[in-house]
Amino acid sequence: MQKKIMSSLVGNKIYSNFRANSLLRVIQAKHPSVVDLSSAYIHIFESEEKLNSIELNNLKQILDYGEKADIQKKFNNVLFIGPRIGTISPWSSRAKDIVVHCGININKIERLSKVFFQTDDVISKKEMISIGRIISDQMTESIFLDEKSSFQLFSNPKQKKIEYIAFLSNGKKAIEDYTSKNGLALSGEEILYLSDYYTKLNSDPTDAELI
């Protein structure tokens, strides 16, 4: 079986200066070593064959829809935020239709946020994940520490039966037990957030939503 070709194109700036400064203040409350941040969309796409120069140039034009990103060398850390693993975002579906309609043959395309940080000190992977949780929606997005890890978004795992966690019957303890049983790195704060969320929804979470 021929291996699929994975490629990427860095896109436009995500956060306005006002939004970036607001996020920075929130991050610094827990991680004071972070002194600056910047952002850019990154578009990752899968194809059967490597795109030729004309196709690649056309794709760059299609994906140019905002202010140019200004990424400087001072940013010594980066993380990626994308849609939840196992899902296809609405953006992806629309973008693929447009790209294929323009004669560029791809299997799938997805857009992620690539967020750059400047820090005074070296920060650990655990700290980077913590920062990612601050600036992402934990219910709908996944955090990746490098671009290659985000290729999981393009995998097609075999479908398995959905498991429902008995939250409505057992409350927060059901999420705590599931977290412990499956080795999920959910903090007490995150479990409380999920408990409040599913209380408002009045529904049981699925295993896919918690993983």
C-alpha positions, -999 to 999 in steps of 0.1 A, spaced: 0 0 0 14 34 -10 21 56 19 2 89 20 20 122 17 17 145 47 25 182 40 19 215 57 17 252 50 20 280 76 -8 305 72 -19 338 86 -18 353 121 -45 341 145 -46 365 174 -49 402 173 -24 421 194 -51 428 220 -62 391 221 -25 379 223 -18 403 252 -50 392 270 -40 355 266 -4 363 277 -16 378 310 -38 347 317 -9 324 310 16 344 331 -7 340 361 3 304 362 35 304 341 54 337 348 84 325 328 64 331 296 72 366 284 57 368 249 36 348 224 27 348 188 5 327 165 -1 314 131 -25 290 115 -8 259 101 -26 238 74 -18 202 73 -29 181 44 -28 145 31 -24 136 -5 -17 105 -26 12 122 -44 33 152 -37 18 184 -51 36 200 -80 47 237 -79 16 250 -96 -8 231 -73 12 242 -42 12 278 -53 -26 277 -59 -31 261 -25 -11 289 -8 -34 315 -25 -65 297 -13 -52 295 23 -42 332 24 -71 348 41 -58 371 68 -30 392 83 5 379 77 20 362 107 52 377 122 72 349 138 105 359 152 135 337 162 131 348 199 102 323 203 118 292 217 87 271 224 58 260 202 27 239 206 -2 230 182 -39 231 189 -62 212 166 -97 196 165 -104 167 188 -87 135 176 -112 113 158 -133 142 146 -134 162 113 -139 199 118 -165 219 98 -136 240 85 -119 208 72 -149 197 52 -155 231 36 -118 236 28 -115 202 12 -145 209 -11 -130 242 -22 -95 228 -27 -107 198 -47 -130 221 -68 -99 241 -77 -83 209 -92 -59 201 -63 -62 165 -54 -60 160 -16 -76 135 7 -80 157 37 -69 191 50 -70 204 86 -63 237 102 -44 240 135 -33 268 157 5 270 160 13 291 190 48 303 198 61 313 232 92 331 244 103 321 279 130 332 303 136 296 314 134 262 298 99 248 304 89 211 305 65 192 283 41 191 313 42 229 315 36 232 278 5 210 280 -7 231 309 -3 262 288 -22 245 260 -51 237 283 -53 274 292 -57 286 256 -77 257 241 -112 243 245 -107 209 262 -141 196 250 -135 201 213 -97 205 208 -65 184 212 -30 196 221 1 185 203 37 193 212 50 189 176 37 189 141 42 152 135 20 143 165 -9 161 148 -9 136 120 -31 115 143 -59 137 130 -56 119 97 -57 83 110 -87 62 105 -90 39 135 -114 10 135 -148 19 149 -155 6 183 -187 6 204 -192 38 222 -190 35 260 -211 58 282 -199 69 316 -226 67 342 -223 103 353 -261 110 358 -263 80 381 -230 84 400 -220 120 396 -184 133 396 -171 100 410 -180 83 377 -156 106 359 -129 102 386 -132 64 384 -130 64 346 -100 87 347 -82 65 372 -90 33 354 -78 45 321 -48 65 332 -61 99 320 -41 129 331 -71 149 342 -66 173 371 -92 178 398 -100 212 382 -106 196 348 -129 169 364 -149 196 381 -152 215 348 -164 183 331 -189 176 359 -204 211 356 -205 208 318 -224 174 318 -247 186 346 -258 215 324 -262 191 294 -280 166 316 -263 137 298 -236 110 303 -202 116 286 -188 91 262 -154 76 264 -144 94 232 -153 127 248 -131 121 279 -100 106 262 
